[in-house]
Amino acid sequence: MTSSIQIKMLYFAQVRDITQIPNEVLEIKQNSSTKDLLTLLYNKYPKLKDEKNLSISINCLISNSDIVLRNLDEVALLPPISGG
């Protein structure tokens, strides 16, 4: 029996345009990584594959590496931010 966890996803800017929702709760396998999560999201929202340089924030901290997610983590999928 595989255990699962729940994470809260937050979507911003063009990512929100693709998902058509600002947030959702996902149930994923325990010990899933951010790489596993991206695979799941690309399957659920195929147009996300076209977005380049997406960043992942876990509990308000930008992550540059593959991290194992924990129950009730808040994960944001962020498009590139431009200044001006």
Secondary structure as the mmCIF struct_conf table of DSSP 4:
data_model
#
loop_
_struct_conf.conf_type_id
_struct_conf.id
_struct_conf.beg_label_comp_id
_struct_conf.beg_label_asym_id
_struct_conf.beg_label_seq_id
_struct_conf.end_label_comp_id
_struct_conf.end_label_asym_id
_struct_conf.end_label_seq_id
STRN STRN1 SER A 4 TYR A 11
HELX_RH_AL_P HELX_RH_AL_P1 ALA A 13 THR A 19
BEND BEND1 GLN A 20 PRO A 22
STRN STRN2 ASN A 23 LYS A 29
TURN_TY1_P TURN_TY1_P1 GLN A 30 ASN A 31
STRN STRN3 SER A 33 SER A 33
HELX_RH_AL_P HELX_RH_AL_P2 THR A 34 LYS A 44
BEND BEND2 TYR A 45 TYR A 45
HELX_RH_3T_P HELX_RH_3T_P1 PRO A 46 ASP A 50
BEND BEND3 ASN A 53 ASN A 53
STRN STRN4 SER A 55 ILE A 58
TURN_TY1_P TURN_TY1_P2 ASN A 59 CYS A 60
STRN STRN5 LEU A 61 SER A 63
BEND BEND4 SER A 65 SER A 65
STRN STRN6 VAL A 68 VAL A 68
TURN_TY1_P TURN_TY1_P3 ASN A 71 LEU A 72
STRN STRN7 GLU A 74 LEU A 78
#
